[in-house]
Amino acid sequence: MDGDSNLREVAAAIESGEPLDVDQIQTFARIMKWEIDALSEETQDQIQTKITTQQEWRDELLRTGIRMTKNQRLEFSRVESHPATKWLHVDAETKEAKPKRVMVSFGPEHSPLEQRQVAKAIEESQTLVPKPDIIIFAAMQFDPEAAKDIDELKWPGVTILKAEMNKDLLTQDIKKKQSGNESFWLMGSPDVECKKQKDGKYIVTVNGFDYYNTKTDEIESGGASKIAMWELDTDYDDRSVYPQQVFFPMDGKSGGWEKLAKTLQAYIDEDLITKYQGTESIPFEAGPNKRVAVKIIDDRGIESLKIIDLE
């Protein structure tokens, strides 16, 4: 009996609900082994690809460091994998007089870094001796809730940061292997306030970003001067950001809203044009979800997201 006939016979027997005979059981066992072997081979290939990719990212991190603010760069004298961790992919040491231990958790290649990875990486970090001085989550993109968790994490003596990975890391040209590559960028933590007004409406104020200063080893306010654009979703649904208000603080008189106003003339309120160039939102009422999302883009094009629960 050929293989196709065996498959059809076993499938018919299983569908009938009747007990399989010895030959059918043996055939079924062989089929399952083929499937498991094929799956195992595919999984091994995926694992090997992931290992190779992460090694390329480690090499690039050692070569380029992480671009910070004010022309600062976090540079490393050593970047290695850690043999005992699954969610922490880098054990590094900063290049300075008093080196700091830095652990890095890389996000997936083609999907956002999620909450589970944040939790698992922090759990692993807490088992390390000595404990790290800095933990960095580096990803192409961040799930909004994961980004919120990272921004809100507090661990005395440990600085926890986010870094955006350049999409060029997904291409083969990385790979011009130059120390001047901008492959990793520090993401600031948005400094945002949301206050309820006497009439029951809310106003969001964007004060800027809080950035890590490599010279002082402290988190410092970057102010609002470097905010190129920010968006406000007044009723965030925990899935996607749908901006109801968009602002261009750096545009000035010749910026985006002024150009749009000139083109549309009477169709845009001149008073609103001025307000949409600022860092304070238009008053709004709370939506059914009782949450707002604020997406901020700085002058480097780096995005950060802040989620706020309304009272």
N, C-alpha and C positions, 0 to 999 in steps of 0.2 A: 504493500500500500504506500503510495507516495506521500510527501509531506503535506500537500494541499488537502488530500483526502483525509489524512489524519486530523488536520485542523478542523475540517468540516464535521467530521464524525464526533470529535470531542465537543465542539460548539453545540451540535444538535443534542448530544447527551446532557450537557449542562442545562440547555434551554428546556429540555423535557422534564427536568427535575428528578429523573431516575438516577440511581446510584451508578457510578462509573465502574467498569470492570478493570482488571489489573492492567491490561494493555493501554486502556484509555488514561488511567492514572499515570502510567509511565510516560505516555505522550504529553500529557498535561504538564508533568514535571519538567520534561525537556523544553517545552515551550516557555515555561516560566524562567528556566535557567537562561535561555537565549535572551529573553527580555531583560532580565536582571544584568546579564553581562553587557548588553548593549547600553543600558542605562548607566551602569558603572563606568563604562568606557567614556561615555559622554560627560559624566560628572567629573571624572578625572581630568578630562581635557579642559573643562570649565575652571576647575581648581587651579590647574597649571597656568592657564591664561591669566587668572586673577593674581596668582603669585608673581608672574612675570610683570604684569602691569604695575603692581604695587612696588616692585623693585625699581622700575623705571621712575615712578613718582618719588621714591626715596632718593634716588640718584639726583633727580632734578631739584629736590628740596635742599640737598647738600650743596648743589652747585649754585643755586640762585637765592636761597633763603626765602623769607617772607617780606613782601613790601609792606611797610607800615605807613604812618602819616609823617608829615614834616620831613620828608626825604630820609626817614629812618628805615633800617632794614634789620630784621632779626636773622642773624647769620649763625651757622652751625659749624662746629669743628668735627662733629661726629653724628652720623645718622645711620641707625641700624634697625633691623627688625628685633622684636622681643620674642624669645622662644616660648614663653609661657603664657602669652595673651592671645586671645582671638579677636578682640574688638579694638585693641590698641596696636597699630601697625608700625609705629615708629617709636624708638627709644633714642633720643638725641641729646646733644649737649651744646649749649650756646657758645659762640666764639667771643669770649670776653674774659676780663681778669678774674672774675669770680663766676665760673660757669654755672648755668642753671640746667637742671634736668627737665627735658621737655618730652611729653608723650603726645603722639598725634594719632587721631582716628580718622582714616580716610572714608569718605562716603562712596557709594556705588558709582559705577561709570555712567549708567544711563537712567538713574532714578534718584529721587531726593534722599538725603540722609534723614532717617526717621527717628521718632522718639525712643523706640526700643534700643537702637544702637547707642544713643546718648546714655540711657540708663545702664546698659551692659558695660560700656566703656568706663563709666564712673565707678561701677562696682569693681572692675578689674584694677583701676587706678588705686582704689583704697586698700588693695592687698599688697601694693608695692612697697618695698623697703630698700632705700629711702623713698619717701613719697615724692612725687614730681613737684617741681616748682610751677610749671605751666602745663596745662592740657589744652590742645588745639584740636578742634573739629574742623577738618578741611573737606570741602565738597564742591561739586559743580553746582548743586542747588540744595536747599534745605526745606524740608517740610515745615510749614509755619509753626506747628506745635513743637517741633524739635528745636527750632530756632528760639522760641519762647522759653523752653526749658533751659537751654544753654545760657541765655541772658539772665535767667533768674537763679541759676545755681550759685550757691555760696559755700565755699570750703576755705576756712581760715588758713592762710599761708599758701594757698594755691590759686593761681590766676587761670581762669577758664575763658578761652577765646574762640572765635569763629574765623575761618579763612576761606575765601572763595578761590576755587581752582580754575585756572584759565581753560576754556574749552579746547585750546590748542593741545592740551595734554592728551586729548583723545585721537590726535592725528599722528602720523608717523614722522612729521617734521619736527617733533619736539626739539625738534630733536636735533636742532642745530647745536644743541648742547652748549649754549652760551651762558655765562654767568649773569649777563644782563637781561636774560629772559624774565618777563613779569608773569611767572607761572602761578604764584600764590600771593593773594592780597588779603591783608587784615580787614575784617569787617567790623565796623564800629557797632556798639550797642545803642540803639536809638534812645534818646532822652526825650520822652513824650509825656505830656500831662493831659488829662481829660477832666474837666470840671463841670459840675452841674450848676446851671444858672437858676436864679430865683423863679424864672418862668417855666422851669422844668426841662428846658432844652440843655444841650451840652455843647461845649466848645473844646476842641483839641488844639493844643499848642505844641509845636515842635521846637525844642530848644537846641537840637543838634545831635551829635554823636558823642559817646564816651569811648575814648581810644586808649589802648595800652601804650605807655611811653617806655621805650626800651632803656632810656637813660636814667629815668627816675624809678623805674620798676613799679609804677603806679598807673591806675586808670584815671585819665584826665578828660575833662570836657573839651570837645573840639569846637563847640559853638555852632551857630547856624550858618556861618558864612560859606561853608562848603556844600550846602544842600542845593543840588541842581534842580531836583523835582521831588515832590512828595504827593502821595495819593491817600485819600481817606474813603474807606468803605464803612458807612455808618451803620450797617447791619450785617456784620460778618457771619457767614453760615458754617464756619469751620472747614470749608472745603476750598473755595476759591475767593480771591479778592476781586470785588466788583466796585471800582472807585466811583463814588458819587460826586466827589470834589477832587480837583487836581490843581496843584500849585507849582509855580516856577519862581522861587525866591531869587535866583541869580540872574533872571532874564533882564531886569531893568527896563528902560524905556524902549529898547529895540528888540525885546524878547518875544517869545511865542505868542502870549495872549495879546500883546499890543499889535502884532502883525495880523492876528486873527480878527481883532477888533476893527482894524483899518480895512480889511477885506470885506467884512460883513457889515460894517458901519453901524446902522441903527439897531441891528439885531442883537447887539451885546451891550449890556449895562456898563457904562464907564466906571461907575463906582465899584461894581463887582470885579472888573478887570484889575483894579488896584488891590482889592482884597485877595485875589487869586495869585498875587505876586508875593504874598507874605507867608508867615509861619504860623498864623492863627486861622483856624477853620471858620467857615460860616456856621452860625448856630444851627443845630439839628435836633430832631426828636429821636429818642431811642426806638429802635425797631424791635420786632418780635424776638430776635435772637439775643438782645441785650449785650451785644459785643461789637466792638469796632476793631478794624485793622488799619494800621498806618504803615504804608510802604514808603521808604525813603531811599532816594538814589543820590549818592554824593557826586562830587565833580570828577571822580575817577570812573563813574558808571557802576559802582558797587552798590548792590541792593541790600537793604536790611528791612526787617518786618517787626512791628510791635503790635501785639494783640492786647486789648484792654477790656476787661469786664466792666459793664456799667452797673451802677448801683440800682 
